[in-house]
Amino acid sequence: MATMQKLRTYQGPALFSYGFRPFFLFGAAYAGVIIPLWLVVFTGHITLPTAFAPRDWHVHEMLFGYVGAVIAGFLLTAVPNWTGRLPIQGVRLVVLFAVWVVGRGATTFSEVLGWQVALALDAIFLLLLAVAVAREIVVGRKWNNLKVVTIITLLAAVNIAFHVEAHFCGFAEYSTRASVALVVMLVCVIGGRIVPSFTRNWLARREPGPLPVPFNRFDAVTLVFGACVMVAWVLAPSGRLVATALAFAGVLQFIRLVRWAGYRTSSDPLVLILHIAYAFVPAGFLLSALSALDVVAPGAGMHAWTGGAIGAMTLAVMTRASLGHTGQALSASVLTQVIYAAVVVAAMARVCASVDSRHSVVLLTVAGVAWVGAFIGFAFAYGPLLCHARKL
């Protein structure tokens, strides 16, 4: 209640009253715009003035551009709930958002600016976010939550490594896998908290039946083993040993998902999409295991994780948080359900494009159109909520 009273005294634009507003809105819009741009680059119709190889630019902007924005929006909204302090808003939020925008431009025009300048301008955002979040947690004396600062700092370090490796090696192979691994593990950690929690809350109001199994030793083992396997995959993505480890990690993640009783949530899209999104985590492990044995292309598992687990989970979190924090009912409209369907179609089509090279052009087109529909659809549907004051 104290935080709400403080929010009511804020007199600036509603868009900059809470971190989720600008970062969710413009992050989603950015994700929707850069994919068609990437497809045009991929087909050779245009060339971007970036020092990155085209594929590296695509990977970097999805993981550090779009995902970086979502992480910022999520943490800048969660931290005030943890600490009871006033959220970062107004001028401070405008500055942080502007730094994110500058980073996107610097990366895209890095050939003009020079890779060192682009690195510096791009790296500032995550480092500044880590400092801002750390300050709020320390002042609020919520020491246990400082672990999120470690995650942001690791992501910032991988971002810097991405620039360096891309420049000196031509391609950011290790940094690409490291960034994917880090974000996927973040999905596993955060998803492991919110998916069973939201599912339990929803099912508890329905007729009696199985509820999600609380976090226990099995979950801890699954996370630790998955993290170790990811490290091995980053260093050496092929071979029978890593394939076996990836497959076993995928099975553990699948069992973890089944234990959350998602099969009982089909009547609530806001909850169901969380389970569908997480299902791409074990799928990514299993497809990467097949890739390690040269059975399918490496892009299959990679895009199950990025397009499916990361893309669908971030949309699920953004829609739910946007509704809840703007005073709306937690109910998925028809357009929201279309957004969910579109991102799942996009992820599945992109995975299939890696598996079936004969129809890759058609599948890539389907994936691109569906992806744009999902993220521009979010910006269109939720933009008015994010730009206006909370409904009281």
VOVO-534570 format. One record per residue (C-alpha): residue number from 1; x, y, z. Coordinates in steps of 0.05 Angstrom, whole numbers, plus 32768, in hexadecimal, padded with zeros to 4 digits. Layout:
N
n: NUM, x: X, y: Y, z: Z .
...
***
This chain:
392
n: 1, x: 8000, y: 8000, z: 8000 .
n: 2, x: 803A, y: 8030, z: 8010 .
n: 3, x: 8056, y: 8025, z: 7FCA .
n: 4, x: 8011, y: 8032, z: 7FAB .
n: 5, x: 800C, y: 8074, z: 7FD2 .
n: 6, x: 8050, y: 8088, z: 7FB7 .
n: 7, x: 803C, y: 8076, z: 7F70 .
n: 8, x: 7FFF, y: 80A3, z: 7F75 .
n: 9, x: 802D, y: 80DF, z: 7F82 .
n: 10, x: 8051, y: 80D3, z: 7F40 .
n: 11, x: 803D, y: 810A, z: 7F0E .
n: 12, x: 8066, y: 80F8, z: 7ED1 .
n: 13, x: 8052, y: 80D0, z: 7E93 .
n: 14, x: 8032, y: 808D, z: 7EA4 .
n: 15, x: 8062, y: 806A, z: 7E74 .
n: 16, x: 809B, y: 807A, z: 7EA3 .
n: 17, x: 8078, y: 806D, z: 7EE5 .
n: 18, x: 808E, y: 8024, z: 7EE8 .
n: 19, x: 80C6, y: 7FFD, z: 7EC6 .
n: 20, x: 809A, y: 7FC9, z: 7EA4 .
n: 21, x: 8076, y: 7FFF, z: 7E7C .
n: 22, x: 80AC, y: 8019, z: 7E4C .
n: 23, x: 80D6, y: 7FDA, z: 7E4A .
n: 24, x: 809D, y: 7FA9, z: 7E3C .
n: 25, x: 807D, y: 7FD7, z: 7E08 .
n: 26, x: 80BB, y: 7FEA, z: 7DE1 .
n: 27, x: 80DE, y: 7FA8, z: 7DED .
n: 28, x: 80A4, y: 7F84, z: 7DCC .
n: 29, x: 80A1, y: 7FB6, z: 7D94 .
n: 30, x: 80EB, y: 7FAE, z: 7D88 .
n: 31, x: 80E6, y: 7F62, z: 7D87 .
n: 32, x: 80AE, y: 7F69, z: 7D53 .
n: 33, x: 80D5, y: 7F99, z: 7D27 .
n: 34, x: 811A, y: 7F79, z: 7D25 .
n: 35, x: 8103, y: 7F34, z: 7D0E .
n: 36, x: 80E8, y: 7F4B, z: 7CCA .
n: 37, x: 8127, y: 7F77, z: 7CC5 .
n: 38, x: 8151, y: 7F39, z: 7CD3 .
n: 39, x: 812C, y: 7F11, z: 7C9D .
n: 40, x: 813B, y: 7F48, z: 7C6A .
n: 41, x: 8184, y: 7F47, z: 7C7F .
n: 42, x: 8184, y: 7EFA, z: 7C7F .
n: 43, x: 816A, y: 7EF9, z: 7C37 .
n: 44, x: 81A0, y: 7F2A, z: 7C22 .
n: 45, x: 8173, y: 7F64, z: 7C0F .
n: 46, x: 8194, y: 7F96, z: 7C3D .
n: 47, x: 81D3, y: 7F9C, z: 7C67 .
n: 48, x: 81D4, y: 7FBA, z: 7CAC .
n: 49, x: 820D, y: 7FEA, z: 7CC1 .
n: 50, x: 8220, y: 7FBC, z: 7CFB .
n: 51, x: 8264, y: 7FA0, z: 7D0C .
n: 52, x: 8242, y: 7F5F, z: 7D1E .
n: 53, x: 8238, y: 7F26, z: 7CEC .
n: 54, x: 81ED, y: 7F28, z: 7CDA .
n: 55, x: 81DD, y: 7EEA, z: 7D03 .
n: 56, x: 8202, y: 7F06, z: 7D3F .
n: 57, x: 81DB, y: 7F47, z: 7D3B .
n: 58, x: 819A, y: 7F20, z: 7D3A .
n: 59, x: 81AD, y: 7EF6, z: 7D76 .
n: 60, x: 81C9, y: 7F30, z: 7D9D .
n: 61, x: 818D, y: 7F5D, z: 7D94 .
n: 62, x: 815C, y: 7F27, z: 7DA6 .
n: 63, x: 8181, y: 7F11, z: 7DE4 .
n: 64, x: 81A0, y: 7F52, z: 7DFD .
n: 65, x: 8170, y: 7F83, z: 7DDC .
n: 66, x: 812B, y: 7F65, z: 7DE4 .
n: 67, x: 8139, y: 7F35, z: 7E1E .
n: 68, x: 8161, y: 7F6B, z: 7E42 .
n: 69, x: 8125, y: 7F99, z: 7E3F .
n: 70, x: 80F6, y: 7F64, z: 7E5A .
n: 71, x: 8126, y: 7F54, z: 7E93 .
n: 72, x: 812A, y: 7F9E, z: 7EA4 .
n: 73, x: 80DE, y: 7FA5, z: 7EA2 .
n: 74, x: 80D5, y: 7F67, z: 7ECE .
n: 75, x: 8109, y: 7F79, z: 7F02 .
n: 76, x: 80F7, y: 7FC3, z: 7F07 .
n: 77, x: 80B0, y: 7FAB, z: 7F16 .
n: 78, x: 80C3, y: 7F72, z: 7F45 .
n: 79, x: 80F7, y: 7F96, z: 7F6F .
n: 80, x: 80C5, y: 7FC9, z: 7F8C .
n: 81, x: 8099, y: 7F8F, z: 7FA1 .
n: 82, x: 80D5, y: 7F6E, z: 7FC3 .
n: 83, x: 80ED, y: 7FAD, z: 7FE6 .
n: 84, x: 80AE, y: 7FD6, z: 7FF0 .
n: 85, x: 80D3, y: 8012, z: 7FD2 .
n: 86, x: 80BB, y: 8042, z: 7F9D .
n: 87, x: 80CA, y: 8027, z: 7F58 .
n: 88, x: 80FD, y: 8047, z: 7F2B .
n: 89, x: 80D4, y: 8079, z: 7F04 .
n: 90, x: 80D6, y: 80BD, z: 7EE3 .
n: 91, x: 8119, y: 80D8, z: 7ECE .
n: 92, x: 8140, y: 809C, z: 7EE8 .
n: 93, x: 8115, y: 806D, z: 7EBF .
n: 94, x: 8119, y: 8099, z: 7E81 .
n: 95, x: 8165, y: 8099, z: 7E86 .
n: 96, x: 8168, y: 804D, z: 7E8D .
n: 97, x: 8138, y: 8044, z: 7E52 .
n: 98, x: 8160, y: 8075, z: 7E28 .
n: 99, x: 819F, y: 804E, z: 7E35 .
n: 100, x: 817D, y: 800F, z: 7E1C .
n: 101, x: 8167, y: 8034, z: 7DDC .
n: 102, x: 81AE, y: 804E, z: 7DD1 .
n: 103, x: 81C9, y: 8008, z: 7DD8 .
n: 104, x: 819B, y: 7FEF, z: 7DA1 .
n: 105, x: 81B1, y: 8025, z: 7D72 .
n: 106, x: 81FB, y: 801C, z: 7D84 .
n: 107, x: 81F9, y: 7FD2, z: 7D75 .
n: 108, x: 81D5, y: 7FDB, z: 7D32 .
n: 109, x: 8204, y: 8013, z: 7D1C .
n: 110, x: 8243, y: 7FF7, z: 7D3B .
n: 111, x: 8268, y: 7FF5, z: 7CF9 .
n: 112, x: 8261, y: 8040, z: 7CF6 .
n: 113, x: 826F, y: 804D, z: 7D3F .
n: 114, x: 82A6, y: 801A, z: 7D47 .
n: 115, x: 829E, y: 7FDA, z: 7D6E .
n: 116, x: 82BF, y: 7FF5, z: 7DAE .
n: 117, x: 828F, y: 8030, z: 7DB1 .
n: 118, x: 8254, y: 8003, z: 7DA2 .
n: 119, x: 8269, y: 7FD3, z: 7DD9 .
n: 120, x: 826F, y: 800B, z: 7E0C .
n: 121, x: 822B, y: 8029, z: 7DFA .
n: 122, x: 8209, y: 7FE6, z: 7DF9 .
n: 123, x: 8228, y: 7FCC, z: 7E39 .
n: 124, x: 8212, y: 8007, z: 7E63 .
n: 125, x: 81C9, y: 7FF1, z: 7E66 .
n: 126, x: 81D0, y: 7FAE, z: 7E8B .
n: 127, x: 8207, y: 7FCA, z: 7EB8 .
n: 128, x: 81DB, y: 8006, z: 7ECA .
n: 129, x: 81A0, y: 7FD8, z: 7ED5 .
n: 130, x: 81C9, y: 7FAD, z: 7F04 .
n: 131, x: 81DF, y: 7FEA, z: 7F2C .
n: 132, x: 8197, y: 8005, z: 7F30 .
n: 133, x: 817A, y: 7FC2, z: 7F47 .
n: 134, x: 81B3, y: 7FB7, z: 7F79 .
n: 135, x: 81A8, y: 7FFC, z: 7F97 .
n: 136, x: 815E, y: 7FF0, z: 7FA2 .
n: 137, x: 816A, y: 7FAC, z: 7FC1 .
n: 138, x: 81A1, y: 7FC5, z: 7FEF .
n: 139, x: 817A, y: 8002, z: 8006 .
n: 140, x: 813D, y: 7FD6, z: 8011 .
n: 141, x: 8169, y: 7FA4, z: 8037 .
n: 142, x: 814E, y: 7F68, z: 8010 .
n: 143, x: 8192, y: 7F47, z: 800C .
n: 144, x: 8178, y: 7F04, z: 7FF4 .
n: 145, x: 8162, y: 7F24, z: 7FB2 .
n: 146, x: 81A8, y: 7F3B, z: 7FA1 .
n: 147, x: 81B0, y: 7EFA, z: 7F79 .
n: 148, x: 818A, y: 7F1B, z: 7F40 .
n: 149, x: 81C2, y: 7F4E, z: 7F3B .
n: 150, x: 81F2, y: 7F15, z: 7F2F .
n: 151, x: 81C6, y: 7EFD, z: 7EF5 .
n: 152, x: 81C4, y: 7F42, z: 7ED5 .
n: 153, x: 820F, y: 7F4A, z: 7EDE .
n: 154, x: 821C, y: 7F06, z: 7EBD .
n: 155, x: 81F0, y: 7F1B, z: 7E83 .
n: 156, x: 8216, y: 7F5D, z: 7E7E .
n: 157, x: 8258, y: 7F36, z: 7E7D .
n: 158, x: 8240, y: 7F08, z: 7E46 .
n: 159, x: 8228, y: 7F44, z: 7E1E .
n: 160, x: 826E, y: 7F62, z: 7E21 .
n: 161, x: 828C, y: 7F1F, z: 7E0E .
n: 162, x: 825D, y: 7F1B, z: 7DD3 .
n: 163, x: 8278, y: 7F5C, z: 7DB6 .
n: 164, x: 82C0, y: 7F48, z: 7DC2 .
n: 165, x: 82B9, y: 7F02, z: 7DA5 .
n: 166, x: 8293, y: 7F1B, z: 7D69 .
n: 167, x: 82CA, y: 7F4D, z: 7D5A .
n: 168, x: 8307, y: 7F21, z: 7D63 .
n: 169, x: 82EA, y: 7EDF, z: 7D4B .
n: 170, x: 82B9, y: 7EF6, z: 7D16 .
n: 171, x: 827F, y: 7ED2, z: 7D36 .
n: 172, x: 8267, y: 7ED0, z: 7D7F .
n: 173, x: 825F, y: 7E84, z: 7D83 .
n: 174, x: 826E, y: 7E79, z: 7DCC .
n: 175, x: 824D, y: 7EB9, z: 7DE3 .
n: 176, x: 820E, y: 7EA8, z: 7DBC .
n: 177, x: 8208, y: 7E66, z: 7DDF .
n: 178, x: 821A, y: 7E85, z: 7E22 .
n: 179, x: 81E5, y: 7EBB, z: 7E1C .
n: 180, x: 81B0, y: 7E89, z: 7E07 .
n: 181, x: 81C4, y: 7E5B, z: 7E41 .
n: 182, x: 81C2, y: 7E93, z: 7E73 .
n: 183, x: 817D, y: 7EAC, z: 7E5E .
n: 184, x: 8161, y: 7E65, z: 7E5A .
n: 185, x: 8179, y: 7E57, z: 7EA1 .
n: 186, x: 8158, y: 7E99, z: 7EB6 .
n: 187, x: 8117, y: 7E7F, z: 7E98 .
n: 188, x: 8121, y: 7E3E, z: 7EBF .
n: 189, x: 812C, y: 7E63, z: 7F00 .
n: 190, x: 80F5, y: 7E99, z: 7EF8 .
n: 191, x: 80C6, y: 7E69, z: 7ED5 .
n: 192, x: 80D0, y: 7E37, z: 7F0D .
n: 193, x: 80B5, y: 7E6B, z: 7F3D .
n: 194, x: 807C, y: 7E8B, z: 7F17 .
n: 195, x: 8060, y: 7E50, z: 7EEF .
n: 196, x: 804F, y: 7E23, z: 7F2A .
n: 197, x: 803C, y: 7E60, z: 7F55 .
n: 198, x: 800A, y: 7E7D, z: 7F24 .
n: 199, x: 7FF0, y: 7E37, z: 7F14 .
n: 200, x: 7FE5, y: 7E27, z: 7F5D .
n: 201, x: 7FC2, y: 7E69, z: 7F6A .
n: 202, x: 7F93, y: 7E5D, z: 7F2F .
n: 203, x: 7F86, y: 7E13, z: 7F3D .
n: 204, x: 7F79, y: 7E20, z: 7F87 .
n: 205, x: 7F3A, y: 7E47, z: 7F73 .
n: 206, x: 7F21, y: 7E0D, z: 7F49 .
n: 207, x: 7F08, y: 7DC8, z: 7F5A .
n: 208, x: 7F37, y: 7D9B, z: 7F82 .
n: 209, x: 7F6D, y: 7D77, z: 7F5D .
n: 210, x: 7FB9, y: 7D71, z: 7F55 .
n: 211, x: 7FE0, y: 7DB0, z: 7F63 .
n: 212, x: 8027, y: 7DC2, z: 7F4D .
n: 213, x: 805D, y: 7DA0, z: 7F75 .
n: 214, x: 8082, y: 7DD4, z: 7F9F .
n: 215, x: 80CB, y: 7DE2, z: 7F91 .
n: 216, x: 80F4, y: 7DAB, z: 7FAF .
n: 217, x: 8136, y: 7D85, z: 7FA7 .
n: 218, x: 8122, y: 7D6B, z: 7F63 .
n: 219, x: 811B, y: 7DB2, z: 7F48 .
n: 220, x: 815E, y: 7DC6, z: 7F66 .
n: 221, x: 8181, y: 7D8A, z: 7F47 .
n: 222, x: 815F, y: 7D98, z: 7F04 .
n: 223, x: 8177, y: 7DE1, z: 7F05 .
n: 224, x: 81BE, y: 7DD1, z: 7F1A .
n: 225, x: 81C5, y: 7D98, z: 7EE9 .
n: 226, x: 81A7, y: 7DC3, z: 7EB1 .
n: 227, x: 81D7, y: 7DFC, z: 7EC0 .
n: 228, x: 8213, y: 7DCC, z: 7EBE .
n: 229, x: 81FB, y: 7DAE, z: 7E7C .
n: 230, x: 81F2, y: 7DF4, z: 7E60 .
n: 231, x: 823A, y: 7E05, z: 7E71 .
n: 232, x: 8252, y: 7DC6, z: 7E4E .
n: 233, x: 8227, y: 7DD6, z: 7E12 .
n: 234, x: 8244, y: 7E1D, z: 7E0E .
n: 235, x: 828A, y: 7E01, z: 7E0D .
n: 236, x: 827E, y: 7DC4, z: 7DE0 .
n: 237, x: 8239, y: 7DBF, z: 7DBF .
n: 238, x: 8244, y: 7D7D, z: 7D9C .
n: 239, x: 8257, y: 7D36, z: 7DAE .
n: 240, x: 8236, y: 7CF9, z: 7DCF .
n: 241, x: 8246, y: 7D0E, z: 7E16 .
n: 242, x: 8227, y: 7D53, z: 7E12 .
n: 243, x: 81EC, y: 7D35, z: 7DEA .
n: 244, x: 81DE, y: 7D04, z: 7E22 .
n: 245, x: 81E2, y: 7D3A, z: 7E56 .
n: 246, x: 81B4, y: 7D68, z: 7E2E .
n: 247, x: 8181, y: 7D31, z: 7E24 .
n: 248, x: 8181, y: 7D20, z: 7E6E .
n: 249, x: 8179, y: 7D69, z: 7E80 .
n: 250, x: 813F, y: 7D6D, z: 7E50 .
n: 251, x: 811D, y: 7D32, z: 7E71 .
n: 252, x: 8126, y: 7D51, z: 7EB6 .
n: 253, x: 8109, y: 7D93, z: 7E9E .
n: 254, x: 80CD, y: 7D6F, z: 7E7F .
n: 255, x: 80BF, y: 7D4A, z: 7EC1 .
n: 256, x: 80C5, y: 7D8C, z: 7EE5 .
n: 257, x: 8091, y: 7DAB, z: 7EB7 .
n: 258, x: 8060, y: 7D70, z: 7EBE .
n: 259, x: 8063, y: 7D77, z: 7F0A .
n: 260, x: 8044, y: 7DBD, z: 7F04 .
n: 261, x: 7FFF, y: 7DA2, z: 7EEF .
n: 262, x: 7FFB, y: 7DCB, z: 7EB0 .
n: 263, x: 7FCA, y: 7D9A, z: 7E91 .
n: 264, x: 7F95, y: 7DB7, z: 7EC0 .
n: 265, x: 7F9C, y: 7DFF, z: 7EA7 .
n: 266, x: 7F80, y: 7DFA, z: 7E60 .
n: 267, x: 7F46, y: 7E28, z: 7E71 .
n: 268, x: 7F73, y: 7E63, z: 7E84 .
n: 269, x: 7FA1, y: 7E7A, z: 7E4C .
n: 270, x: 7FC8, y: 7EA8, z: 7E7C .
n: 271, x: 7FDF, y: 7E6B, z: 7EA3 .
n: 272, x: 7FE1, y: 7E39, z: 7E6B .
n: 273, x: 8012, y: 7E63, z: 7E42 .
n: 274, x: 8044, y: 7E5F, z: 7E7B .
n: 275, x: 8045, y: 7E13, z: 7E76 .
n: 276, x: 8049, y: 7E14, z: 7E2A .
n: 277, x: 8083, y: 7E45, z: 7E2C .
n: 278, x: 80A9, y: 7E1B, z: 7E5F .
n: 279, x: 809E, y: 7DDD, z: 7E34 .
n: 280, x: 80CF, y: 7DFA, z: 7E02 .
n: 281, x: 8106, y: 7DF4, z: 7E37 .
n: 282, x: 8108, y: 7DA8, z: 7E37 .
n: 283, x: 80FB, y: 7DA9, z: 7DEC .
n: 284, x: 8139, y: 7DD4, z: 7DE3 .
n: 285, x: 8164, y: 7DA5, z: 7E0C .
n: 286, x: 814B, y: 7D68, z: 7DE5 .
n: 287, x: 8154, y: 7D89, z: 7DA1 .
n: 288, x: 8199, y: 7DA2, z: 7DB4 .
n: 289, x: 81AA, y: 7D5A, z: 7DC8 .
n: 290, x: 8197, y: 7D44, z: 7D81 .
n: 291, x: 81C0, y: 7D7E, z: 7D65 .
n: 292, x: 81FC, y: 7D66, z: 7D8D .
n: 293, x: 81F6, y: 7D25, z: 7D67 .
n: 294, x: 81ED, y: 7D49, z: 7D24 .
n: 295, x: 81A6, y: 7D2E, z: 7D1D .
n: 296, x: 8187, y: 7D73, z: 7D16 .
n: 297, x: 81A3, y: 7DB8, z: 7D0A .
n: 298, x: 81BC, y: 7DDF, z: 7D47 .
n: 299, x: 8188, y: 7E14, z: 7D3B .
n: 300, x: 814F, y: 7DE5, z: 7D4F .
n: 301, x: 8160, y: 7DE3, z: 7D99 .
n: 302, x: 8179, y: 7E2B, z: 7D9A .
n: 303, x: 8137, y: 7E45, z: 7D7E .
n: 304, x: 810D, y: 7E19, z: 7DAB .
n: 305, x: 812F, y: 7E3D, z: 7DE4 .
n: 306, x: 8130, y: 7E83, z: 7DC7 .
n: 307, x: 80EF, y: 7E87, z: 7D9F .
n: 308, x: 80C8, y: 7E57, z: 7DCC .
n: 309, x: 80E0, y: 7E58, z: 7E14 .
n: 310, x: 80F9, y: 7EA0, z: 7E14 .
n: 311, x: 80C8, y: 7EBF, z: 7DE2 .
n: 312, x: 8089, y: 7E9F, z: 7DFD .
n: 313, x: 809C, y: 7EA5, z: 7E47 .
n: 314, x: 80AD, y: 7EEF, z: 7E41 .
n: 315, x: 806B, y: 7EFD, z: 7E1E .
n: 316, x: 8046, y: 7ED5, z: 7E53 .
n: 317, x: 8068, y: 7EFE, z: 7E8A .
n: 318, x: 805E, y: 7F40, z: 7E67 .
n: 319, x: 8014, y: 7F36, z: 7E5A .
n: 320, x: 8006, y: 7F1E, z: 7EA1 .
n: 321, x: 8030, y: 7F55, z: 7EC2 .
n: 322, x: 8012, y: 7F8B, z: 7E96 .
n: 323, x: 7FCB, y: 7F76, z: 7EA8 .
n: 324, x: 7FD9, y: 7F6F, z: 7EF2 .
n: 325, x: 8001, y: 7FAF, z: 7EFB .
n: 326, x: 7FD0, y: 7FDB, z: 7ED4 .
n: 327, x: 7F94, y: 7FC4, z: 7EFC .
n: 328, x: 7F75, y: 7F96, z: 7EC8 .
n: 329, x: 7F54, y: 7F53, z: 7ED3 .
n: 330, x: 7F84, y: 7F18, z: 7ECA .
n: 331, x: 7F5F, y: 7EFE, z: 7E8D .
n: 332, x: 7F7A, y: 7EF0, z: 7E48 .
n: 333, x: 7F53, y: 7F16, z: 7E12 .
n: 334, x: 7F4A, y: 7EF9, z: 7DCD .
n: 335, x: 7F84, y: 7F24, z: 7DB4 .
n: 336, x: 7FB0, y: 7F0B, z: 7DEC .
n: 337, x: 7FA0, y: 7EC3, z: 7DDA .
n: 338, x: 7FB1, y: 7ED3, z: 7D91 .
n: 339, x: 7FF4, y: 7EEF, z: 7DA9 .
n: 340, x: 8003, y: 7EAF, z: 7DCF .
n: 341, x: 7FF0, y: 7E84, z: 7D94 .
n: 342, x: 801B, y: 7EAE, z: 7D65 .
n: 343, x: 805A, y: 7EA8, z: 7D8F .
n: 344, x: 8052, y: 7E5D, z: 7D96 .
n: 345, x: 8048, y: 7E56, z: 7D4B .
n: 346, x: 8085, y: 7E82, z: 7D3F .
n: 347, x: 80B0, y: 7E57, z: 7D6C .
n: 348, x: 8098, y: 7E15, z: 7D4F .
n: 349, x: 80A0, y: 7E2D, z: 7D07 .
n: 350, x: 80E7, y: 7E46, z: 7D16 .
n: 351, x: 80FA, y: 7E04, z: 7D35 .
n: 352, x: 80DD, y: 7DDE, z: 7CFA .
n: 353, x: 8104, y: 7E0B, z: 7CCA .
n: 354, x: 8144, y: 7DF2, z: 7CEB .
n: 355, x: 812D, y: 7DAA, z: 7CE7 .
n: 356, x: 8111, y: 7DAB, z: 7C9F .
n: 357, x: 813F, y: 7DD3, z: 7C72 .
n: 358, x: 8115, y: 7DC3, z: 7C35 .
n: 359, x: 80DD, y: 7DF1, z: 7C4D .
n: 360, x: 8107, y: 7E21, z: 7C74 .
n: 361, x: 80F4, y: 7E5F, z: 7C4C .
n: 362, x: 80AA, y: 7E54, z: 7C56 .
n: 363, x: 80B2, y: 7E42, z: 7C9F .
n: 364, x: 80DF, y: 7E7E, z: 7CAD .
n: 365, x: 80AA, y: 7EAB, z: 7C8D .
n: 366, x: 8074, y: 7E8C, z: 7CB9 .
n: 367, x: 80A0, y: 7E93, z: 7CF6 .
n: 368, x: 80B0, y: 7EDB, z: 7CE6 .
n: 369, x: 8068, y: 7EF0, z: 7CD8 .
n: 370, x: 804F, y: 7ECC, z: 7D17 .
n: 371, x: 8086, y: 7EEB, z: 7D42 .
n: 372, x: 8076, y: 7F31, z: 7D29 .
n: 373, x: 802C, y: 7F25, z: 7D35 .
n: 374, x: 803A, y: 7F0F, z: 7D7D .
n: 375, x: 8067, y: 7F48, z: 7D92 .
n: 376, x: 8048, y: 7F81, z: 7D6A .
n: 377, x: 8006, y: 7F65, z: 7D81 .
n: 378, x: 801D, y: 7F6C, z: 7DC9 .
n: 379, x: 8033, y: 7FB4, z: 7DBD .
n: 380, x: 7FF0, y: 7FC4, z: 7D9C .
n: 381, x: 7FC5, y: 7FA1, z: 7DD0 .
n: 382, x: 7FEA, y: 7FB6, z: 7E0E .
n: 383, x: 8007, y: 7FF9, z: 7DF8 .
n: 384, x: 7FCB, y: 8021, z: 7E11 .
n: 385, x: 7FCE, y: 7FFF, z: 7E55 .
n: 386, x: 8019, y: 800C, z: 7E5B .
n: 387, x: 8014, y: 8055, z: 7E47 .
n: 388, x: 7FDB, y: 8068, z: 7E76 .
n: 389, x: 7FD5, y: 806C, z: 7EC1 .
n: 390, x: 7FC3, y: 802F, z: 7EEA .
n: 391, x: 7F79, y: 801F, z: 7EEF .
n: 392, x: 7F64, y: 802A, z: 7F38 .
***
